[in-house]
Amino acid sequence: MNNSQSDKKLYTDKDVRLARFAKALGHPARIAILRHIASLETCCFNEISKELPLAISTVSQHLTKLKKAGLIQGSIEPPRVRYCINYENWKLLRKHFKAFTKMEIAKYEKNN
């Protein structure tokens, strides 16, 4: 049995999804990319790469990770690819993070 099969049995779908979102948000460049895309509703790769002091290949890698996590989506409009926030998954991200951060911590709750 490989890790992904055993993970599915150990963790809920919500836990797996939350971890996927958290991993995608785990780099400041990806946060900056999401902020930029959200501020424009939609933009092309060149607009994104001009905003960050990173190599084009690095920006491309970050976009790939965000897209794989489902936080952004792209549409091909030759010769450009336009990116936008995946609003359905963004709503899920907010819902799951909100629920996770509202989790009661037993020791903390008893002492306060």
NORVENCOR-V832967 format. One record per residue. N is the residue number from 1. RES is the residue in three letters. OMEGA is omega in whole degrees, -180 to 180 (999 if undefined). BURIAL is 1 if it has 9 or more other C-alpha atoms within 8 Angstrom, else 0. Layout:
# NORVENCOR-V832967
n=N res=RES omega=OMEGA burial=BURIAL
n=N res=RES omega=OMEGA burial=BURIAL
This chain:
# NORVENCOR-V832967
n=1 res=MET omega=180 burial=0
n=2 res=ASN omega=-176 burial=0
n=3 res=ASN omega=-177 burial=0
n=4 res=SER omega=177 burial=0
n=5 res=GLN omega=-180 burial=0
n=6 res=SER omega=177 burial=1
n=7 res=ASP omega=-178 burial=0
n=8 res=LYS omega=180 burial=1
n=9 res=LYS omega=-177 burial=0
n=10 res=LEU omega=-171 burial=0
n=11 res=TYR omega=178 burial=0
n=12 res=THR omega=176 burial=0
n=13 res=ASP omega=179 burial=0
n=14 res=LYS omega=179 burial=0
n=15 res=ASP omega=180 burial=0
n=16 res=VAL omega=-179 burial=1
n=17 res=ARG omega=179 burial=0
n=18 res=LEU omega=179 burial=1
n=19 res=ALA omega=178 burial=0
n=20 res=ARG omega=178 burial=1
n=21 res=PHE omega=-178 burial=1
n=22 res=ALA omega=179 burial=0
n=23 res=LYS omega=179 burial=0
n=24 res=ALA omega=-180 burial=1
n=25 res=LEU omega=-172 burial=1
n=26 res=GLY omega=177 burial=0
n=27 res=HIS omega=-178 burial=0
n=28 res=PRO omega=178 burial=0
n=29 res=ALA omega=180 burial=0
n=30 res=ARG omega=175 burial=1
n=31 res=ILE omega=180 burial=1
n=32 res=ALA omega=178 burial=0
n=33 res=ILE omega=179 burial=1
n=34 res=LEU omega=178 burial=1
n=35 res=ARG omega=-178 burial=0
n=36 res=HIS omega=-180 burial=1
n=37 res=ILE omega=-179 burial=1
n=38 res=ALA omega=-179 burial=1
n=39 res=SER omega=-178 burial=0
n=40 res=LEU omega=-174 burial=0
n=41 res=GLU omega=177 burial=0
n=42 res=THR omega=178 burial=1
n=43 res=CYS omega=-179 burial=1
n=44 res=CYS omega=-176 burial=1
n=45 res=PHE omega=-178 burial=1
n=46 res=ASN omega=178 burial=0
n=47 res=GLU omega=180 burial=0
n=48 res=ILE omega=-176 burial=1
n=49 res=SER omega=178 burial=1
n=50 res=LYS omega=-178 burial=0
n=51 res=GLU omega=-174 burial=0
n=52 res=LEU omega=179 burial=0
n=53 res=PRO omega=-177 burial=0
n=54 res=LEU omega=175 burial=0
n=55 res=ALA omega=180 burial=0
n=56 res=ILE omega=-180 burial=0
n=57 res=SER omega=179 burial=0
n=58 res=THR omega=177 burial=0
n=59 res=VAL omega=179 burial=1
n=60 res=SER omega=178 burial=0
n=61 res=GLN omega=179 burial=0
n=62 res=HIS omega=177 burial=1
n=63 res=LEU omega=178 burial=1
n=64 res=THR omega=180 burial=0
n=65 res=LYS omega=178 burial=1
n=66 res=LEU omega=179 burial=1
n=67 res=LYS omega=179 burial=1
n=68 res=LYS omega=178 burial=0
n=69 res=ALA omega=178 burial=1
n=70 res=GLY omega=-178 burial=1
n=71 res=LEU omega=175 burial=1
n=72 res=ILE omega=174 burial=1
n=73 res=GLN omega=-179 burial=1
n=74 res=GLY omega=174 burial=1
n=75 res=SER omega=-178 burial=0
n=76 res=ILE omega=175 burial=0
n=77 res=GLU omega=-171 burial=0
n=78 res=PRO omega=3 burial=0
n=79 res=PRO omega=-175 burial=0
n=80 res=ARG omega=168 burial=0
n=81 res=VAL omega=179 burial=1
n=82 res=ARG omega=-179 burial=1
n=83 res=TYR omega=174 burial=1
n=84 res=CYS omega=177 burial=1
n=85 res=ILE omega=173 burial=1
n=86 res=ASN omega=-171 burial=1
n=87 res=TYR omega=179 burial=0
n=88 res=GLU omega=179 burial=0
n=89 res=ASN omega=176 burial=1
n=90 res=TRP omega=177 burial=1
n=91 res=LYS omega=177 burial=0
n=92 res=LEU omega=179 burial=0
n=93 res=LEU omega=-180 burial=1
n=94 res=ARG omega=-179 burial=0
n=95 res=LYS omega=-177 burial=0
n=96 res=HIS omega=178 burial=1
n=97 res=PHE omega=179 burial=1
n=98 res=LYS omega=179 burial=0
n=99 res=ALA omega=-178 burial=0
n=100 res=PHE omega=-177 burial=0
n=101 res=THR omega=176 burial=0
n=102 res=LYS omega=179 burial=0
n=103 res=MET omega=178 burial=0
n=104 res=GLU omega=178 burial=0
n=105 res=ILE omega=-170 burial=0
n=106 res=ALA omega=-176 burial=0
n=107 res=LYS omega=180 burial=0
n=108 res=TYR omega=-177 burial=0
n=109 res=GLU omega=-179 burial=0
n=110 res=LYS omega=-176 burial=0
n=111 res=ASN omega=-177 burial=0
n=112 res=ASN omega=999 burial=0
